[in-house]
Amino acid sequence: MSFKGTVDSLRQFSLAIAQARSKKKQNRLIIELLEVIARDEVLDRRGRMEPRAVKRRPKAFALLNRQRRQFREVGHRNRYWENNLRKSYV
């Protein structure tokens, strides 16, 4: 389905649905809207397939996913911290 086509169709039908005098008329317009949306297909486009993947973290440091006072610096990442740990991280 086309997202842009769906938005356009919804904009066109919304005023008519809001101005409908009865629930029956509103329901008919909503059904017609859904049919119009279903007919608006996007054709397959060659060369447009994107694989899903997670990029690697571009930073050389670990994620801070614990509280700071519990977090310890990974030793091999920074030689300065290896021999000189701060007391607040211990």
N, CA, C and O atoms as a Tinker XYZ file with bonds, in Angstrom:
   360  protein
     1  N      0.841000   -1.185000    0.000000    73     2
     2  CA     0.000000    0.000000    0.000000    64     1     3
     3  C      0.881000    1.241000    0.000000    63     2     4     5
     4  O      1.996000    1.237000    0.520000    81     3
     5  N      0.363000    2.273000   -0.581000    73     3     6
     6  CA     1.077000    3.533000   -0.665000    64     5     7
     7  C      0.741000    4.402000    0.547000    63     6     8     9
     8  O     -0.427000    4.697000    0.799000    81     7
     9  N      1.761000    4.808000    1.291000    73     7    10
    10  CA     1.528000    5.670000    2.446000    64     9    11
    11  C      0.995000    7.024000    1.998000    63    10    12    13
    12  O      0.019000    7.522000    2.560000    81    11
    13  N      1.622000    7.618000    0.999000    73    11    14
    14  CA     1.199000    8.928000    0.504000    64    13    15
    15  C     -0.214000    8.852000   -0.069000    63    14    16    17
    16  O     -1.023000    9.752000    0.155000    81    15
    17  N     -0.510000    7.797000   -0.798000    73    15    18
    18  CA    -1.852000    7.628000   -1.342000    64    17    19
    19  C     -2.893000    7.473000   -0.241000    63    18    20    21
    20  O     -4.008000    7.982000   -0.356000    81    19
    21  N     -2.524000    6.767000    0.830000    73    19    22
    22  CA    -3.434000    6.594000    1.961000    64    21    23
    23  C     -3.722000    7.930000    2.634000    63    22    24    25
    24  O     -4.870000    8.229000    2.963000    81    23
    25  N     -2.687000    8.729000    2.838000    73    23    26
    26  CA    -2.868000   10.043000    3.465000    64    25    27
    27  C     -3.749000   10.936000    2.596000    63    26    28    29
    28  O     -4.644000   11.614000    3.102000    81    27
    29  N     -3.495000   10.934000    1.296000    73    27    30
    30  CA    -4.302000   11.748000    0.377000    64    29    31
    31  C     -5.769000   11.307000    0.386000    63    30    32    33
    32  O     -6.675000   12.138000    0.427000    81    31
    33  N     -5.989000    9.998000    0.346000    73    31    34
    34  CA    -7.365000    9.482000    0.358000    64    33    35
    35  C     -8.070000    9.850000    1.650000    63    34    36    37
    36  O     -9.233000   10.251000    1.638000    81    35
    37  N     -7.372000    9.713000    2.753000    73    35    38
    38  CA    -7.954000   10.050000    4.048000    64    37    39
    39  C     -8.329000   11.526000    4.122000    63    38    40    41
    40  O     -9.378000   11.876000    4.663000    81    39
    41  N     -7.481000   12.384000    3.585000    73    39    42
    42  CA    -7.792000   13.823000    3.566000    64    41    43
    43  C     -9.025000   14.114000    2.715000    63    42    44    45
    44  O     -9.847000   14.957000    3.075000    81    43
    45  N     -9.151000   13.424000    1.597000    73    43    46
    46  CA   -10.288000   13.656000    0.713000    64    45    47
    47  C    -11.599000   13.173000    1.344000    63    46    48    49
    48  O    -12.633000   13.832000    1.228000    81    47
    49  N    -11.545000   12.027000    2.004000    73    47    50
    50  CA   -12.751000   11.438000    2.563000    64    49    51
    51  C    -13.136000   12.024000    3.922000    63    50    52    53
    52  O    -14.304000   11.962000    4.306000    81    51
    53  N    -12.177000   12.591000    4.655000    73    51    54
    54  CA   -12.451000   13.007000    6.035000    64    53    55
    55  C    -13.553000   14.056000    6.118000    63    54    56    57
    56  O    -14.391000   13.990000    7.018000    81    55
    57  N    -13.572000   15.003000    5.219000    73    55    58
    58  CA   -14.610000   16.036000    5.245000    64    57    59
    59  C    -15.988000   15.438000    4.961000    63    58    60    61
    60  O    -16.972000   15.778000    5.617000    81    59
    61  N    -16.043000   14.540000    3.969000    73    59    62
    62  CA   -17.324000   13.909000    3.631000    64    61    63
    63  C    -17.823000   13.033000    4.780000    63    62    64    65
    64  O    -19.021000   13.001000    5.061000    81    63
    65  N    -16.912000   12.325000    5.443000    73    63    66
    66  CA   -17.308000   11.481000    6.572000    64    65    67
    67  C    -17.806000   12.341000    7.732000    63    66    68    69
    68  O    -18.792000   12.002000    8.388000    81    67
    69  N    -17.121000   13.451000    7.979000    73    67    70
    70  CA   -17.528000   14.337000    9.077000    64    69    71
    71  C    -18.879000   14.987000    8.806000    63    70    72    73
    72  O    -19.630000   15.256000    9.743000    81    71
    73  N    -19.203000   15.243000    7.540000    73    71    74
    74  CA   -20.455000   15.914000    7.201000    64    73    75
    75  C    -21.615000   14.947000    6.942000    63    74    76    77
    76  O    -22.742000   15.377000    6.699000    81    75
    77  N    -21.335000   13.645000    6.997000    73    75    78
    78  CA   -22.403000   12.670000    6.750000    64    77    79
    79  C    -23.493000   12.819000    7.800000    63    78    80    81
    80  O    -23.206000   12.998000    8.984000    81    79
    81  N    -24.746000   12.745000    7.360000    73    79    82
    82  CA   -25.890000   12.996000    8.245000    64    81    83
    83  C    -26.253000   11.796000    9.107000    63    82    84    85
    84  O    -26.875000   11.960000   10.156000    81    83
    85  N    -25.877000   10.594000    8.686000    73    83    86
    86  CA   -26.257000    9.408000    9.461000    64    85    87
    87  C    -25.047000    8.485000    9.627000    63    86    88    89
    88  O    -24.066000    8.561000    8.887000    81    87
    89  N    -25.158000    7.621000   10.617000    73    87    90
    90  CA   -24.111000    6.627000   10.854000    64    89    91
    91  C    -23.976000    5.675000    9.676000    63    90    92    93
    92  O    -22.876000    5.243000    9.332000    81    91
    93  N    -25.108000    5.356000    9.064000    73    91    94
    94  CA   -25.109000    4.446000    7.928000    64    93    95
    95  C    -24.288000    5.035000    6.776000    63    94    96    97
    96  O    -23.498000    4.332000    6.145000    81    95
    97  N    -24.484000    6.334000    6.508000    73    95    98
    98  CA   -23.739000    7.019000    5.449000    64    97    99
    99  C    -22.246000    7.080000    5.797000    63    98   100   101
   100  O    -21.395000    6.889000    4.928000    81    99
   101  N    -21.933000    7.347000    7.080000    73    99   102
   102  CA   -20.535000    7.367000    7.517000    64   101   103
   103  C    -19.879000    6.006000    7.305000    63   102   104   105
   104  O    -18.757000    5.919000    6.807000    81   103
   105  N    -20.586000    4.952000    7.684000    73   103   106
   106  CA   -20.042000    3.607000    7.521000    64   105   107
   107  C    -19.802000    3.271000    6.059000    63   106   108   109
   108  O    -18.787000    2.656000    5.730000    81   107
   109  N    -20.716000    3.661000    5.172000    73   107   110
   110  CA   -20.527000    3.429000    3.733000    64   109   111
   111  C    -19.302000    4.176000    3.219000    63   110   112   113
   112  O    -18.527000    3.634000    2.430000    81   111
   113  N    -19.125000    5.427000    3.666000    73   111   114
   114  CA   -17.960000    6.207000    3.233000    64   113   115
   115  C    -16.653000    5.606000    3.758000    63   114   116   117
   116  O    -15.643000    5.600000    3.056000    81   115
   117  N    -16.677000    5.105000    4.985000    73   115   118
   118  CA   -15.475000    4.479000    5.546000    64   117   119
   119  C    -15.122000    3.208000    4.775000    63   118   120   121
   120  O    -13.950000    2.958000    4.493000    81   119
   121  N    -16.119000    2.417000    4.438000    73   119   122
   122  CA   -15.878000    1.204000    3.644000    64   121   123
   123  C    -15.318000    1.573000    2.271000    63   122   124   125
   124  O    -14.386000    0.933000    1.784000    81   123
   125  N    -15.885000    2.603000    1.651000    73   123   126
   126  CA   -15.384000    3.063000    0.352000    64   125   127
   127  C    -13.947000    3.565000    0.480000    63   126   128   129
   128  O    -13.118000    3.304000   -0.392000    81   127
   129  N    -13.649000    4.281000    1.561000    73   127   130
   130  CA   -12.289000    4.765000    1.797000    64   129   131
   131  C    -11.319000    3.593000    1.900000    63   130   132   133
   132  O    -10.246000    3.626000    1.297000    81   131
   133  N    -11.678000    2.567000    2.647000    73   131   134
   134  CA   -10.809000    1.399000    2.786000    64   133   135
   135  C    -10.597000    0.683000    1.459000    63   134   136   137
   136  O     -9.509000    0.168000    1.198000    81   135
   137  N    -11.626000    0.647000    0.622000    73   135   138
   138  CA   -11.482000    0.032000   -0.706000    64   137   139
   139  C    -10.535000    0.838000   -1.587000    63   138   140   141
   140  O     -9.715000    0.272000   -2.310000    81   139
   141  N    -10.652000    2.164000   -1.521000    73   139   142
   142  CA    -9.756000    3.026000   -2.305000    64   141   143
   143  C     -8.312000    2.838000   -1.850000    63   142   144   145
   144  O     -7.399000    2.755000   -2.672000    81   143
   145  N     -8.116000    2.773000   -0.540000    73   143   146
   146  CA    -6.762000    2.576000   -0.005000    64   145   147
   147  C     -6.203000    1.225000   -0.450000    63   146   148   149
   148  O     -5.032000    1.130000   -0.815000    81   147
   149  N     -7.026000    0.191000   -0.420000    73   147   150
   150  CA    -6.574000   -1.149000   -0.800000    64   149   151
   151  C     -6.209000   -1.231000   -2.274000    63   150   152   153
   152  O     -5.330000   -2.010000   -2.643000    81   151
   153  N     -6.856000   -0.454000   -3.118000    73   151   154
   154  CA    -6.574000   -0.468000   -4.562000    64   153   155
   155  C     -5.287000    0.269000   -4.906000    63   154   156   157
   156  O     -4.724000    0.049000   -5.978000    81   155
   157  N     -4.816000    1.128000   -4.031000    73   155   158
   158  CA    -3.633000    1.955000   -4.317000    64   157   159
   159  C     -2.365000    1.198000   -3.924000    63   158   160   161
   160  O     -1.816000    1.407000   -2.842000    81   159
   161  N     -1.910000    0.321000   -4.811000    73   159   162
   162  CA    -0.736000   -0.510000   -4.546000    64   161   163
   163  C      0.526000    0.160000   -5.053000    63   162   164   165
   164  O      0.503000    0.910000   -6.029000    81   163
   165  N      1.613000   -0.119000   -4.382000    73   163   166
   166  CA     2.932000    0.335000   -4.832000    64   165   167
   167  C      3.561000   -0.827000   -5.577000    63   166   168   169
   168  O      3.651000   -1.934000   -5.046000    81   167
   169  N      3.992000   -0.583000   -6.796000    73   167   170
   170  CA     4.610000   -1.634000   -7.591000    64   169   171
   171  C      6.014000   -1.910000   -7.077000    63   170   172   173
   172  O      6.644000   -1.047000   -6.466000    81   171
   173  N      6.504000   -3.137000   -7.334000    73   171   174
   174  CA     7.874000   -3.478000   -6.955000    64   173   175
   175  C      8.847000   -2.636000   -7.762000    63   174   176   177
   176  O      8.724000   -2.513000   -8.981000    81   175
   177  N      9.810000   -2.062000   -7.067000    73   175   178
   178  CA    10.813000   -1.242000   -7.740000    64   177   179
   179  C     12.141000   -1.976000   -7.674000    63   178   180   181
   180  O     12.595000   -2.357000   -6.595000    81   179
   181  N     12.757000   -2.172000   -8.823000    73   179   182
   182  CA    14.014000   -2.915000   -8.884000    64   181   183
   183  C     15.105000   -2.163000   -8.136000    63   182   184   185
   184  O     15.193000   -0.937000   -8.208000    81   183
   185  N     15.929000   -2.909000   -7.423000    73   183   186
   186  CA    17.071000   -2.322000   -6.727000    64   185   187
   187  C     16.696000   -1.554000   -5.472000    63   186   188   189
   188  O     17.510000   -0.773000   -4.979000    81   187
   189  N     15.507000   -1.742000   -4.938000    73   187   190
   190  CA    15.065000   -0.990000   -3.762000    64   189   191
   191  C     14.954000   -1.867000   -2.515000    63   190   192   193
   192  O     14.217000   -1.521000   -1.591000    81   191
   193  N     15.657000   -2.975000   -2.469000    73   191   194
   194  CA    15.566000   -3.857000   -1.309000    64   193   195
   195  C     16.693000   -3.526000   -0.345000    63   194   196   197
   196  O     17.867000   -3.603000   -0.707000    81   195
   197  N     16.348000   -3.165000    0.858000    73   195   198
   198  CA    17.338000   -2.834000    1.871000    64   197   199
   199  C     17.320000   -3.916000    2.952000    63   198   200   201
   200  O     16.282000   -4.156000    3.569000    81   199
   201  N     18.453000   -4.563000    3.184000    73   199   202
   202  CA    18.490000   -5.574000    4.239000    64   201   203
   203  C     18.422000   -4.918000    5.610000    63   202   204   205
   204  O     18.912000   -3.805000    5.801000    81   203
   205  N     17.818000   -5.605000    6.550000    73   203   206
   206  CA    17.757000   -5.089000    7.919000    64   205   207
   207  C     19.009000   -5.549000    8.649000    63   206   208   209
   208  O     19.338000   -6.734000    8.666000    81   207
   209  N     19.692000   -4.596000    9.246000    73   207   210
   210  CA    20.903000   -4.910000    9.987000    64   209   211
   211  C     21.115000   -3.845000   11.050000    63   210   212   213
   212  O     20.607000   -2.729000   10.950000    81   211
   213  N     21.868000   -4.212000   12.056000    73   211   214
   214  CA    22.202000   -3.270000   13.110000    64   213   215
   215  C     23.635000   -2.828000   12.892000    63   214   216   217
   216  O     24.541000   -3.653000   12.775000    81   215
   217  N     23.834000   -1.529000   12.838000    73   215   218
   218  CA    25.189000   -1.016000   12.670000    64   217   219
   219  C     25.969000   -1.234000   13.957000    63   218   220   221
   220  O     25.392000   -1.288000   15.043000    81   219
   221  N     27.269000   -1.358000   13.827000    73   219   222
   222  CA    28.080000   -1.513000   15.026000    64   221   223
   223  C     28.195000   -0.166000   15.724000    63   222   224   225
   224  O     28.021000    0.882000   15.101000    81   223
   225  N     28.479000   -0.196000   16.981000    73   223   226
   226  CA    28.633000    1.029000   17.754000    64   225   227
   227  C     29.935000    1.694000   17.321000    63   226   228   229
   228  O     30.992000    1.074000   17.439000    81   227
   229  N     29.904000    2.936000   16.821000    73   227   230
   230  CA    31.100000    3.578000   16.287000    64   229   231
   231  C     32.079000    4.065000   17.351000    63   230   232   233
   232  O     33.177000    4.505000   17.009000    81   231
   233  N     31.720000    4.000000   18.606000    73   231   234
   234  CA    32.591000    4.502000   19.658000    64   233   235
   235  C     33.398000    3.360000   20.267000    63   234   236   237
   236  O     32.955000    2.211000   20.275000    81   235
   237  N     34.564000    3.680000   20.768000    73   235   238
   238  CA    35.443000    2.670000   21.337000    64   237   239
   239  C     35.131000    2.390000   22.802000    63   238   240   241
   240  O     35.826000    1.596000   23.436000    81   239
   241  N     34.108000    3.020000   23.344000    73   239   242
   242  CA    33.772000    2.846000   24.752000    64   241   243
   243  C     32.498000    2.027000   24.891000    63   242   244   245
   244  O     31.633000    2.035000   24.016000    81   243
   245  N     32.404000    1.326000   26.006000    73   243   246
   246  CA    31.220000    0.510000   26.262000    64   245   247
   247  C     30.024000    1.404000   26.565000    63   246   248   249
   248  O     30.185000    2.557000   26.964000    81   247
   249  N     28.836000    0.870000   26.376000    73   247   250
   250  CA    27.622000    1.600000   26.719000    64   249   251
   251  C     27.501000    1.720000   28.234000    63   250   252   253
   252  O     27.835000    0.788000   28.965000    81   251
   253  N     27.028000    2.857000   28.695000    73   251   254
   254  CA    26.800000    3.053000   30.127000    64   253   255
   255  C     25.394000    2.560000   30.423000    63   254   256   257
   256  O     24.440000    3.337000   30.421000    81   255
   257  N     25.274000    1.263000   30.677000    73   255   258
   258  CA    23.964000    0.663000   30.878000    64   257   259
   259  C     23.719000    0.255000   32.333000    63   258   260   261
   260  O     22.773000   -0.478000   32.619000    81   259
   261  N     24.548000    0.715000   33.230000    73   259   262
   262  CA    24.367000    0.534000   34.669000    64   261   263
   263  C     24.546000    1.893000   35.330000    63   262   264   265
   264  O     24.948000    2.857000   34.678000    81   263
   265  N     24.251000    1.969000   36.609000    73   263   266
   266  CA    24.462000    3.219000   37.318000    64   265   267
   267  C     25.944000    3.557000   37.329000    63   266   268   269
   268  O     26.792000    2.664000   37.342000    81   267
   269  N     26.251000    4.841000   37.324000    73   267   270
   270  CA    27.646000    5.267000   37.244000    64   269   271
   271  C     28.500000    4.706000   38.372000    63   270   272   273
   272  O     29.653000    4.341000   38.145000    81   271
   273  N     27.958000    4.632000   39.579000    73   271   274
   274  CA    28.777000    4.152000   40.691000    64   273   275
   275  C     29.065000    2.661000   40.592000    63   274   276   277
   276  O     29.998000    2.159000   41.220000    81   275
   277  N     28.262000    1.952000   39.799000    73   275   278
   278  CA    28.493000    0.519000   39.616000    64   277   279
   279  C     29.293000    0.222000   38.352000    63   278   280   281
   280  O     29.789000   -0.889000   38.168000    81   279
   281  N     29.412000    1.204000   37.503000    73   279   282
   282  CA    30.062000    0.988000   36.208000    64   281   283
   283  C     31.570000    0.988000   36.365000    63   282   284   285
   284  O     32.127000    1.854000   37.041000    81   283
   285  N     32.212000    0.059000   35.769000    73   283   286
   286  CA    33.680000    0.018000   35.776000    64   285   287
   287  C     34.172000    0.140000   34.348000    63   286   288   289
   288  O     33.591000   -0.428000   33.423000    81   287
   289  N     35.224000    0.871000   34.186000    73   287   290
   290  CA    35.832000    1.040000   32.862000    64   289   291
   291  C     36.452000   -0.279000   32.428000    63   290   292   293
   292  O     37.083000   -0.958000   33.237000    81   291
   293  N     36.283000   -0.651000   31.169000    73   291   294
   294  CA    36.881000   -1.872000   30.645000    64   293   295
   295  C     38.378000   -1.633000   30.555000    63   294   296   297
   296  O     38.820000   -0.649000   29.962000    81   295
   297  N     39.156000   -2.528000   31.139000    73   295   298
   298  CA    40.595000   -2.321000   31.282000    64   297   299
   299  C     41.372000   -2.194000   29.988000    63   298   300   301
   300  O     42.258000   -1.344000   29.896000    81   299
   301  N     41.084000   -2.986000   29.011000    73   299   302
   302  CA    41.889000   -2.979000   27.799000    64   301   303
   303  C     41.602000   -1.789000   26.883000    63   302   304   305
   304  O     42.329000   -1.583000   25.911000    81   303
   305  N     40.583000   -1.016000   27.161000    73   303   306
   306  CA    40.216000    0.091000   26.288000    64   305   307
   307  C     41.062000    1.336000   26.531000    63   306   308   309
   308  O     41.309000    2.121000   25.615000    81   307
   309  N     41.499000    1.506000   27.767000    73   307   310
   310  CA    42.225000    2.721000   28.091000    64   309   311
   311  C     43.286000    2.369000   29.130000    63   310   312   313
   312  O     42.959000    2.060000   30.276000    81   311
   313  N     44.542000    2.416000   28.733000    73   311   314
   314  CA    45.618000    1.973000   29.620000    64   313   315
   315  C     45.761000    2.856000   30.848000    63   314   316   317
   316  O     46.237000    2.388000   31.882000    81   315
   317  N     45.363000    4.124000   30.765000    73   315   318
   318  CA    45.455000    5.015000   31.906000    64   317   319
   319  C     44.586000    4.512000   33.052000    63   318   320   321
   320  O     45.009000    4.531000   34.208000    81   319
   321  N     43.380000    4.065000   32.738000    73   319   322
   322  CA    42.456000    3.598000   33.770000    64   321   323
   323  C     42.854000    2.226000   34.307000    63   322   324   325
   324  O     42.456000    1.851000   35.410000    81   323
   325  N     43.625000    1.490000   33.543000    73   323   326
   326  CA    43.966000    0.126000   33.924000    64   325   327
   327  C     44.689000    0.078000   35.271000    63   326   328   329
   328  O     44.387000   -0.773000   36.108000    81   327
   329  N     45.642000    0.990000   35.481000    73   327   330
   330  CA    46.426000    0.985000   36.706000    64   329   331
   331  C     46.009000    2.071000   37.687000    63   330   332   333
   332  O     46.531000    2.119000   38.801000    81   331
   333  N     45.082000    2.942000   37.303000    73   331   334
   334  CA    44.744000    4.083000   38.131000    64   333   335
   335  C     43.232000    4.245000   38.204000    63   334   336   337
   336  O     42.695000    5.226000   37.690000    81   335
   337  N     42.546000    3.315000   38.824000    73   335   338
   338  CA    41.092000    3.386000   38.912000    64   337   339
   339  C     40.669000    4.453000   39.922000    63   338   340   341
   340  O     41.273000    4.588000   40.986000    81   339
   341  N     39.634000    5.202000   39.577000    73   339   342
   342  CA    39.081000    6.170000   40.504000    64   341   343
   343  C     38.255000    5.460000   41.558000    63   342   344   345
   344  O     37.655000    4.421000   41.284000    81   343
   345  N     38.221000    6.001000   42.738000    73   343   346
   346  CA    37.477000    5.372000   43.825000    64   345   347
   347  C     35.980000    5.398000   43.589000    63   346   348   349
   348  O     35.272000    4.529000   44.098000    81   347
   349  N     35.464000    6.376000   42.826000    73   347   350
   350  CA    34.025000    6.469000   42.616000    64   349   351
   351  C     33.505000    5.350000   41.713000    63   350   352   353
   352  O     32.307000    5.064000   41.717000    81   351
   353  N     34.379000    4.723000   40.950000    73   351   354
   354  CA    33.952000    3.650000   40.068000    64   353   355
   355  C     34.123000    2.273000   40.694000    63   354   356   357
   356  O     33.656000    1.285000   40.127000    81   355
   357  N     34.764000    2.181000   41.819000    73   355   358
   358  CA    35.047000    0.872000   42.439000    64   357   359
   359  C     33.890000    0.432000   43.276000    63   358   360
   360  O     33.936000   -0.641000   43.878000    81   359
